[in-house]
Amino acid sequence: MHKIAQKPRCWLDSATHHYWLTREGLALLDFHRQARLASGGFAALDGEGRIPDGAGADTMITGRMAHSYALAALQGVPGAAALSEHAICALDGVLRDERHGGWYSADPATADDHTKQCYIHHFVALGAATATHAGIPGAAALLDEVVGVIEARFWSSEEQAFVESYHRDWSELADYRGGNSNMHGVELCLALADVLAQPVWLDRALAVVERMIHRHAVTRHYRILEHFHGDWSEWPDYNADQLDDDFYPYGATPGHGFEWSRLMLHLEAALESRGRAAPPWLLSDATALFDASLRDGWATDGVAGLVYTVDWDGRPSSRRRRHWTHVEALAAAAAFLGRTNEAHYEHWYRQFWDFVDTTFIDRQRGGWYQELDKTLAIDPNAGDVKPDLYHAYQGTLLPRLPLAPNLALTVERL
């Protein structure tokens, strides 16, 4: 008599897996404490966990640190609140443009780019929102100010989307619209809807998702087009000679496909938690995005892991392996597992974590490798750097939290 095959036990039902995630999250928090600058804010670390000579505060990193250490403070990690407050102070000080308003992308004493970028303002706001919920001094006033700037400068009621960037004095708006800033705009909208108890942010998130995914990605086999002209006409060949660009690469980014798919599940849950009907295409498009990102990304060049970008026929363009793409993939798999309870997502949740564990975690020096080349070695073009806590740390949290409300409101359960 043959035994009936049993469905594999879900890792997220395992106390051992929860312990592993907690331990890894705490190790990441401890490693990235070293990024604190005595002069204010946080800088990118090198592979040894040191701040390079002459490095100044980076606004994106500082905003992400405000967010991450506020989450840690909510969990009860000693010293985390002080680190979040250190980030908030820098965002309210050296990184703010006192003359024209808004925020620089980095300390103007060490960086030449003084443009006002939507992407950067979203992380200032995310850090302030999470820190506000955690009761970090100064965060609520900062949140009020940055939300005011975002609503006045970056949210376009006419376009129902976020615009990209301005000159330092706000005198000229760039003739470009970007998918990355709008994706993190959706992330911010979900946070603001809960932290500020303002459901209007969910309407904005839904409008952005409808444009970026339901209108544009659907027609490209769920490969997300991220570059547009200022009138939202498609710009598919943007940066065709910049395949490895960190923020504006040519082609489709499977890691963003996973990230969008997860955010869409959060949005569906956020709407339904308020008694609102979510459009059916949210789930169907999210599911198709996950599948397409897996189709295009995983080992499509014959090497394990997710490629960074693909062209519009799904051929690998940049074969670098970046840690954040794998974190977003595993977080999305966990979200779909919670939403559907399908074994398919359990399989990929385990697969992605196994790859992260064996490939990106640096057990000799601490932290995670930021990115590797196509041979899974440190990429000489990118350098041996470890600037990012945000993606990796959230990867240890999101799988264990509900889809709604926002993680800032639920992380205390862990």
C-alpha positions in Angstrom: 0.0 0.0 0.0 1.4 3.3 -1.0 1.5 6.2 1.4 -0.2 9.4 0.3 2.3 12.2 -0.3 2.0 14.8 2.4 2.2 18.5 1.6 5.5 19.9 2.9 5.3 21.7 6.2 5.4 25.5 5.8 8.7 27.0 7.0 6.7 29.9 8.4 5.0 27.4 10.8 8.4 26.4 12.1 9.7 27.9 15.3 13.2 27.2 14.1 12.7 29.2 11.0 11.3 32.1 13.0 14.4 31.9 15.2 16.7 31.9 12.2 15.0 35.0 10.8 15.2 36.8 14.1 18.9 35.9 14.5 19.7 37.1 11.0 17.7 40.3 11.5 19.6 41.1 14.7 22.9 40.4 13.0 22.1 42.8 10.2 21.1 45.5 12.7 24.3 45.0 14.6 26.5 45.1 11.5 24.9 48.3 10.1 25.3 50.3 13.3 28.8 50.9 12.0 27.4 53.2 9.3 26.6 55.9 11.8 28.5 59.1 11.1 29.4 61.2 14.1 28.7 64.3 12.0 25.2 63.2 11.4 23.3 60.6 9.3 24.6 57.3 7.9 26.9 56.4 5.1 27.5 53.4 2.9 29.8 50.7 4.4 32.5 48.9 2.5 32.8 45.1 2.6 34.6 45.1 5.9 31.9 47.2 7.6 33.9 50.4 7.6 32.9 53.9 6.4 35.3 54.9 3.6 37.5 57.9 4.0 35.7 61.1 3.1 32.2 59.5 2.9 29.3 61.8 3.8 25.7 61.2 4.8 23.5 59.6 2.2 19.9 60.6 2.3 18.4 57.4 1.0 20.5 55.3 3.4 19.7 57.7 6.3 16.0 57.5 5.6 16.1 53.7 5.4 18.0 53.6 8.6 15.4 55.8 10.3 12.8 53.3 9.1 14.7 50.1 9.9 15.9 51.1 13.4 12.5 52.4 14.3 11.1 49.0 13.3 13.8 47.4 15.6 12.9 49.8 18.4 9.2 48.7 18.1 10.5 45.1 18.4 12.4 45.9 21.6 16.0 46.0 20.3 18.1 48.1 22.8 19.8 51.1 21.2 17.7 51.0 18.1 15.6 54.0 19.0 18.8 56.2 19.4 20.0 55.1 16.0 16.6 56.0 14.4 16.7 59.4 16.2 20.2 60.0 14.9 18.9 59.5 11.4 15.9 61.7 12.0 18.2 64.5 13.3 20.2 64.4 10.1 17.1 64.4 7.9 16.0 67.4 9.8 19.5 69.0 9.6 22.4 68.6 7.2 20.4 66.7 4.5 17.7 69.3 4.3 17.8 72.3 1.9 17.2 75.2 4.2 17.1 77.7 1.4 14.7 76.1 -1.1 13.0 73.4 0.9 13.0 69.7 0.3 16.0 67.3 0.7 19.3 66.7 -1.0 20.2 63.2 -2.2 23.4 63.5 0.1 25.2 65.9 2.3 25.9 68.8 -0.1 29.4 69.2 1.4 30.4 65.9 -0.1 28.1 65.5 -3.1 27.5 67.6 -6.3 24.0 66.5 -7.2 21.6 69.0 -5.7 18.5 68.0 -7.6 15.3 67.2 -5.8 14.4 63.6 -6.4 11.0 62.0 -5.7 12.7 58.6 -4.8 14.8 60.3 -2.1 11.8 62.2 -0.6 9.9 58.9 -0.4 12.5 57.4 1.9 12.7 60.6 4.0 8.9 60.2 4.5 9.0 56.4 5.0 11.7 56.8 7.7 9.7 59.6 9.4 6.5 57.7 9.2 7.8 54.5 10.9 9.8 56.6 13.4 6.6 58.6 14.2 4.8 55.4 15.0 7.7 54.3 17.2 7.6 57.6 19.1 11.1 58.8 18.0 11.6 62.5 18.9 11.4 64.9 16.0 9.8 62.3 13.6 6.2 63.6 13.6 7.2 67.2 12.7 9.6 65.8 10.0 6.8 63.6 8.6 4.4 66.6 8.5 6.9 68.6 6.5 8.0 66.0 4.0 4.4 64.9 3.3 3.7 68.5 2.6 6.5 68.7 0.1 5.5 65.4 -1.6 1.9 66.6 -2.0 2.9 70.0 -3.3 5.8 68.9 -5.6 5.7 65.3 -6.4 2.2 64.0 -6.4 0.4 65.0 -9.6 -3.4 65.0 -9.2 -3.7 65.5 -12.9 -1.5 62.5 -13.8 -2.5 60.4 -10.8 1.1 59.5 -10.3 4.4 60.8 -8.9 6.7 63.0 -11.0 10.4 62.4 -10.9 12.7 65.3 -10.1 13.3 69.1 -10.1 16.2 71.5 -10.2 17.3 72.4 -6.7 15.1 75.6 -6.6 12.1 73.7 -8.0 12.3 75.9 -11.1 12.2 73.1 -13.6 10.5 69.7 -13.6 12.3 66.9 -15.4 10.8 65.6 -18.6 10.9 62.1 -17.4 8.6 59.8 -15.3 10.0 56.8 -13.5 8.7 53.4 -12.4 11.1 53.0 -9.5 10.0 56.2 -7.7 6.4 55.3 -8.3 6.8 51.8 -6.9 8.3 53.2 -3.7 5.5 55.7 -3.8 3.1 52.9 -3.5 5.1 51.5 -0.6 5.0 54.9 1.1 1.2 55.3 0.4 0.6 52.1 2.2 2.6 53.3 5.2 0.9 56.7 5.3 -2.6 55.3 5.0 -2.0 53.4 8.3 0.4 55.7 10.2 -1.6 58.8 9.5 -5.0 57.0 9.2 -5.6 58.7 5.9 -7.2 56.3 3.4 -6.7 58.8 0.5 -3.2 57.4 0.2 -4.7 54.0 -0.8 -6.6 55.7 -3.7 -3.3 57.2 -4.8 -1.5 53.8 -4.6 -4.3 52.1 -6.6 -4.0 54.8 -9.3 -0.3 54.3 -9.6 -0.6 50.5 -9.8 -3.3 50.8 -12.4 -1.1 52.9 -14.6 2.2 51.1 -14.2 1.0 47.5 -14.1 -2.6 47.2 -15.4 -2.1 49.6 -18.2 1.6 49.2 -19.3 3.1 45.9 -17.9 0.1 43.8 -19.0 0.8 44.7 -22.7 4.5 43.6 -22.3 3.9 40.1 -21.0 4.2 41.5 -17.5 7.7 42.9 -18.0 7.5 46.3 -16.2 8.4 49.3 -18.3 10.0 51.8 -15.9 10.9 54.7 -18.1 8.6 57.3 -19.6 8.7 60.7 -21.1 7.1 63.6 -19.2 3.8 63.0 -21.0 3.8 59.3 -20.0 4.6 58.1 -23.5 6.7 54.9 -23.3 10.5 55.1 -23.4 11.6 51.5 -23.8 15.1 52.2 -25.1 16.0 54.5 -22.2 19.6 53.9 -21.0 20.1 51.1 -23.6 23.8 51.7 -23.1 23.5 51.6 -19.3 22.6 48.0 -18.6 23.9 48.0 -15.0 22.7 51.4 -13.8 21.7 51.1 -10.1 18.4 53.1 -10.4 17.7 53.6 -14.1 18.8 50.5 -16.0 17.6 49.6 -19.5 14.9 46.9 -19.8 12.8 45.1 -17.2 14.0 44.3 -13.7 12.6 41.0 -12.4 13.3 42.1 -8.8 10.9 45.0 -9.3 8.3 42.6 -10.7 8.4 40.6 -7.4 8.4 43.8 -5.4 5.4 45.2 -7.3 3.5 41.9 -6.9 4.0 41.9 -3.1 2.9 45.6 -2.8 -0.2 44.8 -4.8 -1.2 42.1 -2.3 -0.6 44.5 0.5 -2.8 47.0 -1.3 -5.6 44.5 -1.8 -5.5 43.6 1.9 -5.4 47.2 3.0 -8.5 48.0 0.9 -10.4 45.0 2.1 -9.5 45.7 5.8 -11.3 49.0 5.4 -14.4 47.3 4.0 -13.6 48.4 0.4 -13.7 46.1 -2.6 -10.4 45.6 -4.3 -10.5 45.3 -8.1 -10.1 41.7 -9.1 -7.2 42.5 -11.4 -5.1 43.4 -8.4 -4.7 39.7 -7.5 -4.6 38.4 -11.1 -2.0 40.9 -12.2 0.1 40.4 -9.1 0.1 36.6 -9.7 1.1 37.1 -13.3 3.8 39.5 -12.3 5.3 36.9 -9.9 5.2 34.2 -12.5 6.7 36.5 -15.2 9.5 37.6 -12.9 10.3 34.0 -12.1 10.2 33.1 -15.8 12.5 35.9 -16.9 14.8 36.1 -13.8 15.7 32.8 -12.3 18.8 31.2 -13.8 17.9 32.3 -17.3 21.6 32.7 -18.2 22.4 29.2 -16.9 23.7 30.3 -13.5 21.7 30.1 -10.2 20.0 33.2 -9.0 18.0 36.1 -10.4 19.5 38.2 -13.2 19.3 41.9 -12.7 17.6 42.9 -15.9 16.2 41.5 -19.2 15.4 43.0 -22.5 11.9 43.2 -24.0 12.1 39.6 -25.3 13.1 38.3 -21.9 16.8 37.8 -22.7 19.2 38.6 -19.8 20.7 42.1 -20.2 22.6 42.5 -16.9 23.6 39.3 -15.4 24.7 40.7 -12.0 23.1 39.2 -8.9 21.9 41.8 -6.5 20.9 40.8 -3.0 17.8 43.0 -2.9 16.2 41.2 -5.9 16.3 37.9 -4.1 14.9 39.4 -0.9 12.0 40.9 -2.8 11.4 37.6 -4.4 11.3 35.7 -1.1 9.1 38.3 0.5 6.7 38.1 -2.5 6.7 34.3 -2.2 5.8 34.5 1.4 3.1 37.1 0.7 1.5 34.8 -1.9 1.9 31.8 0.4 -0.1 33.6 3.0 -2.7 34.8 0.5 -3.2 31.4 -1.3 -1.6 28.7 0.7 -0.2 27.2 -2.5 2.8 24.8 -2.3 4.3 26.5 -5.3 5.1 29.6 -3.3 6.5 27.5 -0.4 8.9 25.9 -2.8 10.2 29.2 -4.0 10.3 30.8 -0.6 12.7 28.1 0.5 14.6 28.2 -2.8 15.2 32.0 -2.5 16.3 31.8 1.1 18.6 28.9 0.4 20.3 31.0 -2.4 20.6 34.1 -0.1 22.1 31.9 2.7 24.7 30.3 0.5 25.5 33.2 -1.7 25.0 36.7 -0.1 25.5 36.3 3.6 29.1 37.0 4.5 29.7 34.9 7.6 33.4 35.9 7.9 33.1 39.7 7.9 29.4 40.2 8.6 26.6 41.7 6.6 25.5 40.7 3.2 27.2 41.2 -0.2 25.4 44.0 -2.0 25.8 42.5 -5.4 27.8 39.8 -7.3 28.9 39.4 -10.9 27.6 36.7 -13.3 30.0 34.2 -11.7 28.7 34.9 -8.2 31.9 36.7 -7.2 32.3 40.2 -5.9 31.7 42.5 -8.9 34.9 44.5 -9.5 32.8 47.2 -11.2 30.5 47.7 -8.2 33.2 47.2 -5.6 33.1 45.4 -2.2 30.3 47.4 -0.6 27.5 46.8 1.9 25.4 49.9 2.0 21.9 48.5 2.4 20.2 47.3 5.6 16.6 48.0 4.5 15.9 45.3 2.0 17.7 42.5 3.9 16.2 43.4 7.3 12.7 43.7 5.9 13.2 40.3 4.4 13.5 38.9 7.9 10.3 40.6 9.0 7.8 40.6 6.2 7.3 36.8 5.8 6.1 36.7 9.4 3.7 39.6 9.3 0.2 40.0 7.9 -0.4 41.7 4.6 -2.3 44.5 6.4 -1.9 46.7 8.3 1.5 48.1 7.5 4.5 46.4 9.1 5.2 49.4 11.3 1.9 48.7 13.0 2.4 44.9 13.3 6.1 44.4 13.9 5.7 44.5 17.6 4.0 41.0 17.3 7.4 39.4 16.5 
